[in-house]
């Protein structure tokens, strides 16, 4: 088998893995939607199945995120192998892996946010996570919770309403919303972008951060946000993620209790 044949097979394998990655994102969105509908229909119920459904949904999403990370790592290995045998990556030489396999170029759906004005109780949507946060001794007001996720290092973080803001808001102030809009992200998509970055984004260097602060939450645990123990300082992390067919960078600051303090779009450095 010649090099060209090997590259063709590598491209096909890479494309199939891309399909699998898209499937994990779609499955995650479906789990969130199904669990949200179930939670809405069972508000006020004391039946044990209600909490069990939420816990199983959370566990399934954790497994999907793990699968997504592993699949992405396999794609990178295939790309590196192609570089070694052919001198270029899978998506180089003018042909993308998606084009070779005839894959759709539509962006994979992001997990849906809770609709504005929803009556779904956060304690119904995230009963396991809220209970875990409380067991760890961290105060949390479920009435202010807008979205939660478990980071890849196991830490639970959440976005809450701002002081005086109803749950129809998105947790960010007017200046932050304006920054995202100027970067091409609509106000109704900010939360989805931030949580997609937290769920599957790549950690990148933050040139504006104090290095001593970065070391407090850097490479350990997939480099996810974790401020230095005991000092109460927030942790700031810059993440890069594909979102709606665009590679975006987002800086996220998380307080020591796990609440997201703020988020900002970050302009990538100029090409060398």
C-alpha positions as CSV (number, residue, x, y, z in Angstrom):
1,X,0.0,0.0,0.0
2,X,1.5,3.4,-1.0
3,X,1.5,6.5,1.0
4,X,-1.4,8.0,-0.9
5,X,-3.5,4.9,0.0
6,X,-2.5,5.1,3.6
7,X,-3.5,8.8,3.8
8,X,-6.9,8.0,2.2
9,X,-7.6,5.4,4.8
10,X,-6.4,7.7,7.6
11,X,-8.8,10.4,6.3
12,X,-11.7,8.0,6.3
13,X,-10.9,6.9,9.8
14,X,-10.6,10.5,10.9
15,X,-13.9,11.4,9.3
16,X,-15.7,8.5,11.0
17,X,-14.3,9.7,14.3
18,X,-15.6,13.2,13.5
19,X,-19.0,11.7,13.0
20,X,-18.7,10.0,16.4
21,X,-17.7,13.3,18.0
22,X,-20.8,15.0,16.5
23,X,-22.9,12.1,17.8
24,X,-21.7,12.6,21.4
25,X,-22.6,16.2,21.3
26,X,-26.0,15.5,19.8
27,X,-26.6,12.8,22.5
28,X,-25.6,15.2,25.2
29,X,-28.1,17.7,23.9
30,X,-30.8,15.0,23.8
31,X,-30.1,13.9,27.3
32,X,-30.4,17.5,28.6
33,X,-33.6,18.0,26.7
34,X,-35.2,14.8,27.9
35,X,-34.2,15.3,31.5
36,X,-35.5,18.8,31.4
37,X,-38.8,17.8,30.0
38,X,-39.1,15.0,32.6
39,X,-38.2,17.4,35.4
40,X,-40.8,19.9,34.2
41,X,-43.5,17.2,34.2
42,X,-42.6,15.9,37.7
43,X,-42.2,19.2,39.6
44,X,-43.2,18.7,43.2
45,X,-43.1,14.9,43.0
46,X,-41.6,13.1,45.9
47,X,-41.2,9.8,44.0
48,X,-37.6,8.4,44.2
49,X,-37.6,7.9,40.4
50,X,-37.4,11.7,39.9
51,X,-34.0,12.0,41.6
52,X,-32.8,8.7,40.0
53,X,-33.6,10.0,36.5
54,X,-31.6,13.2,37.1
55,X,-28.7,11.2,38.6
56,X,-28.6,8.8,35.7
57,X,-28.8,11.6,33.2
58,X,-25.8,13.4,34.9
59,X,-23.8,10.1,34.9
60,X,-24.6,9.5,31.2
61,X,-23.4,13.1,30.4
62,X,-20.2,12.4,32.3
63,X,-19.6,9.3,30.2
64,X,-20.3,11.1,27.0
65,X,-17.8,13.9,27.9
66,X,-15.2,11.2,28.6
67,X,-15.9,9.5,25.3
68,X,-15.7,12.9,23.5
69,X,-12.3,13.6,25.0
70,X,-11.0,10.2,24.1
71,X,-12.3,10.4,20.5
72,X,-10.8,13.8,20.0
73,X,-7.4,12.4,21.3
74,X,-7.6,9.6,18.8
75,X,-8.2,12.1,16.0
76,X,-5.1,14.0,17.1
77,X,-3.1,10.8,17.0
78,X,-4.3,10.0,13.5
79,X,-3.4,13.5,12.4
80,X,0.1,13.1,13.9
81,X,0.6,9.8,12.2
82,X,-0.4,11.4,8.9
83,X,2.1,14.2,9.5
84,X,4.8,11.5,10.1
85,X,4.1,9.4,7.0
86,X,3.0,12.1,4.5
87,X,4.4,15.4,5.8
88,X,0.9,17.0,6.2
89,X,-2.1,16.7,8.5
90,X,-5.5,15.2,7.7
91,X,-7.1,18.5,6.9
92,X,-4.2,19.8,4.8
93,X,-3.4,19.4,1.2
94,X,-6.6,21.2,0.2
95,X,-9.0,18.5,1.3
96,X,-10.7,18.3,4.6
97,X,-11.7,15.0,6.3
98,X,-15.3,16.2,6.3
99,X,-15.2,16.7,2.6
100,X,-13.7,13.3,1.9
101,X,-16.4,11.5,3.9
102,X,-19.2,13.7,2.7
103,X,-20.0,14.8,6.2
104,X,-22.4,17.6,6.9
105,X,-20.7,20.9,7.6
106,X,-23.6,22.0,9.9
107,X,-22.3,22.8,13.4
108,X,-23.0,20.1,16.0
109,X,-25.8,21.3,18.4
110,X,-24.8,22.7,21.7
111,X,-26.7,21.6,24.8
112,X,-29.8,23.7,25.0
113,X,-30.2,26.3,27.7
114,X,-33.2,26.4,30.0
115,X,-35.8,28.5,28.1
116,X,-36.3,32.1,29.3
117,X,-39.1,32.4,31.8
118,X,-39.0,28.6,32.6
119,X,-40.6,27.3,35.7
120,X,-38.2,24.3,36.0
121,X,-36.8,24.2,39.5
122,X,-33.0,24.0,39.4
123,X,-33.2,21.5,42.3
124,X,-35.3,19.3,40.0
125,X,-32.9,19.7,37.0
126,X,-29.7,19.3,39.0
127,X,-30.6,17.5,42.3
128,X,-27.5,15.4,42.5
129,X,-25.0,18.3,41.8
130,X,-26.7,20.7,44.2
131,X,-26.8,18.1,46.9
132,X,-23.1,17.3,46.3
133,X,-22.2,21.0,46.5
134,X,-24.1,21.3,49.8
135,X,-22.4,18.1,51.2
136,X,-19.1,19.8,50.5
137,X,-20.1,22.7,52.8
138,X,-20.6,25.2,50.0
139,X,-23.6,27.5,50.2
140,X,-25.7,27.5,47.0
141,X,-29.0,29.2,46.3
142,X,-30.9,26.9,43.8
143,X,-33.3,29.8,43.0
144,X,-30.4,31.7,41.4
145,X,-28.9,28.8,39.4
146,X,-29.1,29.1,35.7
147,X,-26.8,26.3,34.5
148,X,-24.4,23.8,36.1
149,X,-21.7,21.5,34.8
150,X,-19.0,19.1,36.1
151,X,-15.5,20.0,34.9
152,X,-13.1,17.4,33.7
153,X,-11.3,17.5,37.0
154,X,-14.6,16.6,38.8
155,X,-15.3,20.1,40.1
156,X,-18.9,21.4,39.9
157,X,-19.3,25.0,38.7
158,X,-22.4,26.9,38.0
159,X,-23.7,30.2,36.5
160,X,-26.1,32.1,38.7
161,X,-28.3,35.2,38.2
162,X,-26.8,38.6,39.0
163,X,-28.1,40.5,42.0
164,X,-31.7,41.6,41.3
165,X,-31.8,39.7,38.0
166,X,-34.7,37.3,37.2
167,X,-34.0,33.8,35.9
168,X,-35.0,35.0,32.5
169,X,-31.5,36.7,32.3
170,X,-28.3,35.0,31.3
171,X,-26.1,35.9,34.3
172,X,-23.9,38.4,32.5
173,X,-23.9,42.2,32.7
174,X,-24.5,44.6,29.8
175,X,-20.8,45.2,29.2
176,X,-20.0,41.5,29.0
177,X,-23.0,40.9,26.7
178,X,-21.8,43.8,24.5
179,X,-18.3,42.3,24.3
180,X,-19.6,38.9,23.1
181,X,-22.0,40.6,20.6
182,X,-19.1,42.6,19.2
183,X,-17.2,39.3,18.8
184,X,-20.1,37.8,16.9
185,X,-21.9,35.9,19.6
186,X,-25.5,36.7,20.2
187,X,-26.8,37.4,23.8
188,X,-28.9,34.2,23.6
189,X,-25.8,32.1,22.7
190,X,-23.3,33.3,25.4
191,X,-24.3,30.7,28.0
192,X,-24.1,27.9,25.5
193,X,-20.6,29.0,24.3
194,X,-19.3,29.4,27.9
195,X,-20.5,25.9,28.9
196,X,-19.4,24.2,25.7
197,X,-15.9,25.7,26.4
198,X,-15.9,24.4,30.0
199,X,-17.1,21.0,28.9
200,X,-14.9,20.3,25.9
201,X,-12.6,23.3,25.3
202,X,-8.8,23.3,25.1
203,X,-6.8,25.2,27.7
204,X,-4.6,27.9,26.1
205,X,-2.1,30.3,27.6
206,X,-3.4,33.5,29.0
207,X,-0.9,36.3,28.2
208,X,-2.8,38.7,30.4
209,X,-2.6,36.6,33.5
210,X,-0.1,36.8,36.3
211,X,2.0,33.6,36.0
212,X,1.8,33.0,39.8
213,X,-2.0,33.0,39.6
214,X,-2.0,30.7,36.5
215,X,0.1,28.2,38.3
216,X,-2.6,27.9,40.9
217,X,-5.0,26.2,38.5
218,X,-2.9,25.3,35.5
219,X,-2.2,22.0,33.9
220,X,-3.3,19.8,36.8
221,X,-6.7,18.2,36.3
222,X,-6.9,19.0,32.6
223,X,-6.1,22.6,33.5
224,X,-9.6,23.3,34.5
225,X,-10.4,26.2,36.8
226,X,-9.3,25.5,40.4
227,X,-8.0,28.4,42.5
228,X,-5.3,27.9,45.0
229,X,-6.7,26.2,48.1
230,X,-7.5,28.5,51.0
231,X,-6.8,31.9,49.5
232,X,-10.3,32.5,48.2
233,X,-9.0,33.9,45.0
234,X,-10.9,33.3,41.7
235,X,-9.4,31.2,39.0
236,X,-9.2,32.6,35.5
237,X,-8.8,30.3,32.5
238,X,-8.7,30.8,28.8
239,X,-10.4,28.1,26.8
240,X,-10.6,27.5,23.0
241,X,-13.5,25.6,21.4
242,X,-15.3,25.1,18.1
243,X,-18.6,26.8,18.4
244,X,-21.0,27.3,15.5
245,X,-18.3,26.7,12.8
246,X,-16.0,29.2,14.5
247,X,-12.9,28.6,16.7
248,X,-13.4,30.8,19.7
249,X,-11.5,31.7,22.8
250,X,-13.3,32.5,26.1
251,X,-11.8,33.6,29.4
252,X,-13.8,32.3,32.3
253,X,-13.4,33.3,35.9
254,X,-14.7,31.0,38.7
255,X,-14.9,32.0,42.3
256,X,-13.6,29.7,45.0
257,X,-17.1,28.5,45.7
258,X,-17.6,27.3,42.1
259,X,-19.8,30.1,40.9
260,X,-18.8,31.6,37.6
261,X,-17.9,35.2,38.2
262,X,-17.6,36.4,34.6
263,X,-16.6,35.4,31.1
264,X,-15.2,37.4,28.2
265,X,-14.3,36.7,24.5
266,X,-10.6,36.6,23.9
267,X,-9.0,37.6,20.6
268,X,-6.5,34.9,19.4
269,X,-2.9,36.2,19.0
270,X,-1.9,37.3,15.5
271,X,-0.5,34.5,13.3
272,X,3.3,34.4,13.3
